[in-house]
């Protein structure tokens, strides 16, 4: 066999393996966990409470700015 044929066969083998892996991923059942499993994961977390409070402050400041701009 020529060197070119060997390289081609190696490339085809690699591609076949990659396609097989992709097909496994496509045909695999979806994970059972979804977004609902994250509900409550930050409950009673002081850092998350601080983040929420800072977000509220930012939103209220933006609302106030809009009120001032439109009055």
TIRO-2110 file (N, C-alpha, C; in Angstrom, 1 decimal):
// TIRO-2110
0.8, -1.2, 0.0, N, 1, A
0.0, 0.0, 0.0, CA, 1, A
0.9, 1.2, 0.0, C, 1, A
0.4, 2.2, -0.6, N, 2, A
1.1, 3.5, -0.7, CA, 2, A
0.9, 4.3, 0.6, C, 2, A
1.8, 5.2, 0.8, N, 3, A
1.7, 6.1, 2.0, CA, 3, A
0.4, 6.9, 2.0, C, 3, A
0.0, 7.3, 0.8, N, 4, A
-1.2, 8.1, 0.7, CA, 4, A
-2.5, 7.2, 1.1, C, 4, A
-2.5, 6.0, 0.7, N, 5, A
-3.6, 5.1, 1.0, CA, 5, A
-3.7, 4.9, 2.5, C, 5, A
-2.5, 4.7, 3.1, N, 6, A
-2.5, 4.5, 4.6, CA, 6, A
-3.0, 5.7, 5.3, C, 6, A
-2.6, 6.9, 4.9, N, 7, A
-3.0, 8.1, 5.5, CA, 7, A
-4.5, 8.2, 5.3, C, 7, A
-5.0, 7.9, 4.2, N, 8, A
-6.5, 8.0, 3.9, CA, 8, A
-7.2, 7.1, 4.8, C, 8, A
-6.7, 5.8, 4.9, N, 9, A
-7.4, 4.8, 5.8, CA, 9, A
-7.4, 5.3, 7.2, C, 9, A
-6.3, 5.9, 7.7, N, 10, A
-6.3, 6.4, 9.1, CA, 10, A
-7.3, 7.5, 9.3, C, 10, A
-7.4, 8.4, 8.3, N, 11, A
-8.3, 9.5, 8.4, CA, 11, A
-9.7, 9.0, 8.4, C, 11, A
-10.0, 8.0, 7.5, N, 12, A
-11.4, 7.4, 7.5, CA, 12, A
-11.7, 6.8, 8.8, C, 12, A
-10.7, 6.0, 9.4, N, 13, A
-10.9, 5.4, 10.7, CA, 13, A
-11.3, 6.4, 11.8, C, 13, A
-10.5, 7.5, 11.8, N, 14, A
-10.7, 8.6, 12.7, CA, 14, A
-12.1, 9.2, 12.6, C, 14, A
-12.5, 9.4, 11.3, N, 15, A
-13.8, 10.0, 11.1, CA, 15, A
-14.9, 9.0, 11.5, C, 15, A
-14.8, 7.8, 11.2, N, 16, A
-15.8, 6.8, 11.6, CA, 16, A
-15.9, 6.8, 13.1, C, 16, A
-14.8, 6.9, 13.9, N, 17, A
-14.9, 6.9, 15.3, CA, 17, A
-15.7, 8.1, 15.8, C, 17, A
-15.3, 9.3, 15.2, N, 18, A
-16.0, 10.5, 15.6, CA, 18, A
-17.5, 10.5, 15.3, C, 18, A
-17.9, 9.9, 14.1, N, 19, A
-19.3, 9.8, 13.8, CA, 19, A
-20.0, 8.9, 14.8, C, 19, A
-19.3, 7.8, 15.1, N, 20, A
-20.0, 6.9, 16.1, CA, 20, A
-20.2, 7.6, 17.4, C, 20, A
-19.2, 8.4, 17.9, N, 21, A
-19.3, 9.1, 19.2, CA, 21, A
-20.5, 10.1, 19.1, C, 21, A
-20.6, 10.8, 17.9, N, 22, A
-21.6, 11.8, 17.8, CA, 22, A
-23.0, 11.1, 17.7, C, 22, A
-23.1, 10.0, 17.1, N, 23, A
-24.4, 9.3, 17.0, CA, 23, A
-24.8, 8.8, 18.4, C, 23, A
-23.8, 8.4, 19.2, N, 24, A
-24.1, 7.9, 20.6, CA, 24, A
-24.7, 9.1, 21.4, C, 24, A
-24.1, 10.3, 21.2, N, 25, A
-24.6, 11.5, 21.9, CA, 25, A
-26.0, 11.9, 21.5, C, 25, A
-26.2, 11.8, 20.2, N, 26, A
-27.5, 12.2, 19.6, CA, 26, A
-28.6, 11.2, 20.1, C, 26, A
-28.3, 9.9, 20.1, N, 27, A
-29.3, 8.9, 20.4, CA, 27, A
-29.4, 8.6, 21.9, C, 27, A
-28.5, 9.1, 22.7, N, 28, A
-28.5, 8.9, 24.2, CA, 28, A
-29.8, 9.6, 24.7, C, 28, A
-30.4, 9.0, 25.7, N, 29, A
-31.6, 9.6, 26.3, CA, 29, A
-31.1, 10.9, 27.0, C, 29, A
-32.0, 11.9, 27.0, N, 30, A
-31.7, 13.2, 27.6, CA, 30, A
-31.5, 13.0, 29.1, C, 30, A
-30.7, 13.9, 29.7, N, 31, A
-30.5, 13.8, 31.1, CA, 31, A
-31.8, 14.0, 31.9, C, 31, A
-32.0, 13.3, 33.0, N, 32, A
-33.2, 13.4, 33.7, CA, 32, A
-33.4, 14.7, 34.5, C, 32, A
-32.2, 15.4, 34.8, N, 33, A
-32.3, 16.6, 35.5, CA, 33, A
-32.6, 17.7, 34.6, C, 33, A
-33.4, 18.7, 35.0, N, 34, A
-33.7, 19.9, 34.2, CA, 34, A
-33.6, 21.1, 35.1, C, 34, A
-34.0, 22.2, 34.7, N, 35, A
-33.8, 23.4, 35.4, CA, 35, A
-34.5, 23.4, 36.8, C, 35, A
-35.5, 22.6, 36.9, N, 36, A
-36.3, 22.6, 38.2, CA, 36, A
-35.4, 22.0, 39.3, C, 36, A
-34.4, 21.3, 39.0, N, 37, A
-33.5, 20.7, 40.0, CA, 37, A
-32.7, 21.8, 40.7, C, 37, A
-32.6, 23.0, 40.1, N, 38, A
-31.8, 24.0, 40.7, CA, 38, A
-32.6, 24.9, 41.6, C, 38, A
-33.9, 24.7, 41.7, N, 39, A
-34.8, 25.6, 42.5, CA, 39, A
-34.3, 25.3, 44.0, C, 39, A
-34.1, 26.4, 44.7, N, 40, A
-33.7, 26.4, 46.1, CA, 40, A
-32.3, 26.1, 46.4, C, 40, A
-31.5, 26.0, 45.4, N, 41, A
-30.1, 25.6, 45.7, CA, 41, A
-29.3, 26.7, 46.4, C, 41, A
-29.8, 27.9, 46.3, N, 42, A
-29.1, 29.0, 47.0, CA, 42, A
-29.9, 29.5, 48.2, C, 42, A
-30.9, 28.7, 48.6, N, 43, A
-31.7, 29.1, 49.8, CA, 43, A
-30.8, 29.4, 51.0, C, 43, A
-31.1, 30.5, 51.7, N, 44, A
-30.3, 30.8, 52.9, CA, 44, A
-28.8, 31.0, 52.7, C, 44, A
-28.4, 31.3, 51.5, N, 45, A
-27.0, 31.6, 51.2, CA, 45, A
-26.8, 33.1, 51.3, C, 45, A
-26.0, 33.5, 52.2, N, 46, A
-25.8, 35.0, 52.4, CA, 46, A
-25.3, 35.7, 51.2, C, 46, A
-24.4, 35.0, 50.5, N, 47, A
-23.8, 35.7, 49.3, CA, 47, A
-24.9, 35.9, 48.2, C, 47, A
-25.8, 34.9, 48.1, N, 48, A
-26.8, 35.0, 47.1, CA, 48, A
-27.8, 36.1, 47.5, C, 48, A
-28.1, 36.2, 48.8, N, 49, A
-29.0, 37.3, 49.3, CA, 49, A
-28.4, 38.6, 49.0, C, 49, A
-27.1, 38.8, 49.2, N, 50, A
-26.4, 40.0, 48.9, CA, 50, A
-26.5, 40.4, 47.4, C, 50, A
-26.3, 39.3, 46.5, N, 51, A
-26.4, 39.5, 45.1, CA, 51, A
-27.8, 40.0, 44.7, C, 51, A
-28.8, 39.3, 45.3, N, 52, A
-30.2, 39.7, 45.0, CA, 52, A
-30.5, 41.2, 45.4, C, 52, A
-30.0, 41.6, 46.6, N, 53, A
-30.2, 42.9, 47.1, CA, 53, A
-29.5, 43.9, 46.2, C, 53, A
-28.3, 43.7, 45.8, N, 54, A
-27.6, 44.6, 44.9, CA, 54, A
-28.3, 44.7, 43.5, C, 54, A
-28.9, 43.6, 43.1, N, 55, A
-29.6, 43.6, 41.8, CA, 55, A
-30.9, 44.5, 42.0, C, 55, A
-31.6, 44.4, 43.1, N, 56, A
-32.7, 45.2, 43.4, CA, 56, A
-32.4, 46.7, 43.4, C, 56, A
-31.3, 47.0, 44.0, N, 57, A
-30.8, 48.4, 44.1, CA, 57, A
-30.5, 48.9, 42.7, C, 57, A
-29.9, 48.1, 41.9, N, 58, A
-29.6, 48.6, 40.5, CA, 58, A
-30.9, 48.8, 39.7, C, 58, A
-31.8, 47.9, 39.8, N, 59, A
-33.1, 48.0, 39.1, CA, 59, A
-33.9, 49.2, 39.6, C, 59, A
-33.9, 49.4, 40.9, N, 60, A
-34.6, 50.6, 41.4, CA, 60, A
-34.0, 51.9, 40.9, C, 60, A
-32.6, 51.9, 40.9, N, 61, A
-31.9, 53.1, 40.5, CA, 61, A
-32.2, 53.4, 39.0, C, 61, A
-32.3, 52.3, 38.2, N, 62, A
-32.7, 52.5, 36.8, CA, 62, A
-34.1, 53.0, 36.6, C, 62, A
-35.0, 52.5, 37.4, N, 63, A
-36.4, 52.9, 37.4, CA, 63, A
-36.5, 54.4, 37.7, C, 63, A
-35.8, 54.8, 38.8, N, 64, A
-35.8, 56.2, 39.2, CA, 64, A
-35.2, 57.1, 38.1, C, 64, A
-34.2, 56.6, 37.5, N, 65, A
-33.6, 57.4, 36.4, CA, 65, A
-34.6, 57.6, 35.2, C, 65, A
-35.3, 56.6, 34.9, N, 66, A
-36.3, 56.7, 33.8, CA, 66, A
-37.4, 57.7, 34.2, C, 66, A
-37.8, 57.6, 35.5, N, 67, A
-38.8, 58.5, 36.0, CA, 67, A
-38.4, 60.0, 35.9, C, 67, A
-37.1, 60.2, 36.3, N, 68, A
-36.6, 61.6, 36.2, CA, 68, A
-36.5, 62.0, 34.7, C, 68, A
-36.1, 61.1, 33.9, N, 69, A
-35.9, 61.5, 32.5, CA, 69, A
-37.2, 61.8, 31.8, C, 69, A
-38.3, 61.2, 32.2, N, 70, A
-39.6, 61.3, 31.6, CA, 70, A
-40.5, 62.3, 32.3, C, 70, A
-40.0, 63.0, 33.3, N, 71, A
-40.9, 64.0, 34.0, CA, 71, A
-40.6, 65.4, 33.6, C, 71, A
END
